[in-house]
């Protein structure tokens, strides 16, 4: 397993992983698949400003994570939101933990104070992962999204660095 910085060349693999969650789950609120070109644009926007990592396993992208601006107002500048997605065929192999640990390590030198993980509920695997890394639940919003004909709750988990 190798964790490295993302490149625009990873866009197709990342889109493939992400689109599984778009099409098959309620874990992301996007409802339309993201093209490799769109993912390349997202990488080009985020990667210069925030940590963005991929995990390679046996020569292929097995998952990815990144930080992004949490809110636009200036006073939120030391707070980021994290995102993490793992190839569904490769879950429970430590990829998510390795990615999140690297993300947290890479945020510390940037003087980030708080990391927010917005997690769809229910999602026991993600909740367990984040809590095992020190994140604490700080909010719960009921029925704020609707996808696949169900109302969806979300919660925010926070880690102070």
C-alpha positions as CSV (number, residue, x, y, z in Angstrom):
1,X,0.0,0.0,0.0
2,X,1.4,3.4,-1.0
3,X,-0.1,6.8,-0.1
4,X,0.9,9.6,-2.4
5,X,-0.2,13.0,-3.6
6,X,-2.9,13.0,-6.2
7,X,-2.1,13.9,-9.8
8,X,-4.5,14.9,-12.6
9,X,-3.7,11.5,-14.1
10,X,-5.7,9.9,-11.2
11,X,-8.9,11.5,-12.3
12,X,-10.4,8.6,-14.2
13,X,-9.7,6.1,-11.3
14,X,-11.0,8.6,-8.7
15,X,-14.2,9.2,-10.8
16,X,-14.7,5.5,-11.0
17,X,-14.5,5.0,-7.3
18,X,-16.7,8.1,-6.6
19,X,-19.3,7.2,-9.2
20,X,-20.0,3.9,-7.4
21,X,-21.1,5.9,-4.4
22,X,-23.1,8.4,-6.5
23,X,-25.0,5.6,-8.3
24,X,-25.4,2.9,-5.7
25,X,-25.5,4.7,-2.2
26,X,-26.8,7.6,-0.3
27,X,-23.3,8.3,1.1
28,X,-22.8,11.3,-1.3
29,X,-25.6,13.7,-2.1
30,X,-24.5,14.0,-5.7
31,X,-27.0,12.2,-8.0
32,X,-25.3,12.4,-11.4
33,X,-22.1,10.6,-12.3
34,X,-18.9,12.7,-12.5
35,X,-16.8,12.5,-15.7
36,X,-13.1,12.1,-15.6
37,X,-12.8,15.6,-17.0
38,X,-14.9,17.0,-14.2
39,X,-12.9,15.1,-11.7
40,X,-9.7,16.4,-13.2
41,X,-11.0,20.0,-12.8
42,X,-11.9,19.3,-9.2
43,X,-8.4,18.0,-8.6
44,X,-6.8,21.0,-10.3
45,X,-8.9,23.3,-8.1
46,X,-8.3,21.5,-4.7
47,X,-4.8,20.0,-4.9
48,X,-2.8,23.2,-5.1
49,X,-4.5,24.6,-1.9
50,X,-5.3,21.5,0.2
51,X,-3.9,18.0,0.9
52,X,-5.3,15.5,-1.6
53,X,-4.0,11.9,-1.5
54,X,-4.6,8.6,-3.2
55,X,-3.8,5.1,-2.0
56,X,-2.3,2.7,-4.5
57,X,-2.7,-1.0,-3.9
58,X,-1.1,-3.5,-6.4
59,X,-0.5,-0.6,-8.8
60,X,-4.1,0.8,-8.9
61,X,-5.9,3.6,-7.1
62,X,-7.7,2.0,-4.2
63,X,-9.1,5.1,-2.5
64,X,-8.6,8.8,-2.1
65,X,-9.1,11.6,0.4
66,X,-8.8,15.3,0.5
67,X,-9.4,18.4,2.5
68,X,-11.3,21.4,1.3
69,X,-12.5,24.8,2.5
70,X,-15.3,24.3,5.0
71,X,-17.0,27.6,4.6
72,X,-16.2,30.7,2.7
73,X,-16.1,33.4,5.4
74,X,-12.6,34.5,6.4
75,X,-13.0,33.5,10.1
76,X,-13.4,29.8,9.0
77,X,-10.0,29.9,7.4
78,X,-8.4,27.5,9.8
79,X,-11.2,24.8,9.5
80,X,-11.4,22.3,6.6
81,X,-13.8,19.6,5.6
82,X,-12.5,16.2,4.8
83,X,-13.7,13.7,2.2
84,X,-12.7,10.0,1.8
85,X,-13.8,7.3,-0.6
86,X,-12.4,3.8,-0.9
87,X,-13.0,1.3,-3.8
88,X,-15.9,-0.7,-2.5
89,X,-14.2,-4.0,-3.4
90,X,-11.3,-3.0,-1.2
91,X,-13.0,-1.9,2.0
92,X,-11.9,-3.2,5.4
93,X,-8.2,-3.5,4.4
94,X,-7.0,-0.4,6.3
95,X,-7.0,1.9,3.2
96,X,-9.4,4.4,4.8
97,X,-7.4,4.6,8.0
98,X,-4.1,5.0,6.2
99,X,-5.6,7.8,4.0
100,X,-7.1,9.7,6.9
101,X,-3.9,9.4,9.0
102,X,-1.9,10.9,6.1
103,X,-4.5,13.6,5.6
104,X,-4.4,14.6,9.3
105,X,-0.5,14.5,9.3
106,X,-0.4,16.8,6.2
107,X,-2.9,19.3,7.7
108,X,-0.9,19.9,10.9
109,X,1.9,21.9,9.3
110,X,-0.7,24.1,7.6
111,X,-1.9,25.3,11.0
112,X,-5.4,23.9,10.4
113,X,-7.2,24.0,13.7
114,X,-10.3,21.9,13.0
115,X,-11.2,19.1,10.6
116,X,-14.9,18.5,9.9
117,X,-16.2,15.2,8.5
118,X,-19.8,15.4,7.3
119,X,-21.1,11.9,7.4
120,X,-24.3,10.5,6.0
121,X,-26.3,8.6,8.7
122,X,-26.4,5.6,8.8
123,X,-22.8,4.9,7.9
124,X,-21.3,2.9,10.8
125,X,-18.0,2.1,9.0
126,X,-17.2,5.8,8.4
127,X,-18.4,6.8,11.9
128,X,-16.2,4.1,13.5
129,X,-13.2,5.1,11.4
130,X,-13.5,8.8,12.3
131,X,-14.2,8.2,16.0
132,X,-11.2,5.8,16.2
133,X,-9.0,8.7,14.9
134,X,-10.3,11.1,17.6
135,X,-13.2,12.8,15.8
136,X,-16.2,13.6,18.0
137,X,-19.8,14.0,16.8
138,X,-20.9,17.6,17.1
139,X,-24.1,17.8,15.1
140,X,-26.9,15.8,13.7
141,X,-29.2,17.2,11.0
142,X,-32.4,15.2,10.3
143,X,-33.8,14.6,6.8
144,X,-31.7,17.2,5.1
145,X,-31.2,15.3,1.9
146,X,-33.3,13.1,-0.3
147,X,-31.9,10.4,-2.6
148,X,-33.1,7.0,-3.8
149,X,-36.6,7.9,-2.4
150,X,-35.4,8.2,1.2
151,X,-34.8,11.1,3.5
152,X,-31.3,11.2,4.7
153,X,-29.7,12.5,8.0
154,X,-26.2,13.8,8.2
155,X,-23.9,14.5,11.1
156,X,-20.7,16.4,11.6
157,X,-17.7,14.9,13.3
158,X,-14.9,17.3,14.4
159,X,-11.3,16.8,15.1
160,X,-9.3,19.6,16.7
161,X,-5.6,19.4,15.8
